[in-house]
Amino acid sequence: MKKAIVIILFIISCGKSTYNCGKIDRKYEKDGKYFFALILDDATGSSDVDSGRVYGDVSVDKTVYLLKQIGDDYCIEE
């Protein structure tokens, strides 16, 4: 089976920070492709106006999609 192709799209990024892991917030399928919406950073308790959750969408193969559940940690292979 093809190795999972992982593409991450940063909606919000913090400087030069890179994220390799996150918690699965949602799972969805679009146009026959499978995705996880990951919570990459959760700063909701901070008083900083710009702080908040940082999300990234990750494309995964069907096998990984079926194995992982919402709330699981998922790491991106680089």
ChimeraX attribute file (.defattr): number of C-alpha atoms within 10 A of each C-alpha:
attribute: neighborCount
match mode: 1-to-1
recipient: residues
	/A:1	5
	/A:2	5
	/A:3	7
	/A:4	14
	/A:5	12
	/A:6	16
	/A:7	15
	/A:8	18
	/A:9	13
	/A:10	15
	/A:11	9
	/A:12	12
	/A:13	15
	/A:14	11
	/A:15	6
	/A:16	6
	/A:17	6
	/A:18	10
	/A:19	16
	/A:20	11
	/A:21	15
	/A:22	22
	/A:23	20
	/A:24	24
	/A:25	17
	/A:26	14
	/A:27	17
	/A:28	12
	/A:29	12
	/A:30	7
	/A:31	5
	/A:32	6
	/A:33	12
	/A:34	18
	/A:35	22
	/A:36	25
	/A:37	20
	/A:38	26
	/A:39	20
	/A:40	23
	/A:41	18
	/A:42	14
	/A:43	12
	/A:44	13
	/A:45	8
	/A:46	10
	/A:47	9
	/A:48	9
	/A:49	7
	/A:50	9
	/A:51	14
	/A:52	15
	/A:53	14
	/A:54	19
	/A:55	22
	/A:56	21
	/A:57	22
	/A:58	21
	/A:59	21
	/A:60	19
	/A:61	16
	/A:62	14
	/A:63	11
	/A:64	15
	/A:65	17
	/A:66	11
	/A:67	8
	/A:68	14
	/A:69	16
	/A:70	13
	/A:71	13
	/A:72	12
	/A:73	15
	/A:74	19
	/A:75	14
	/A:76	16
	/A:77	10
	/A:78	6
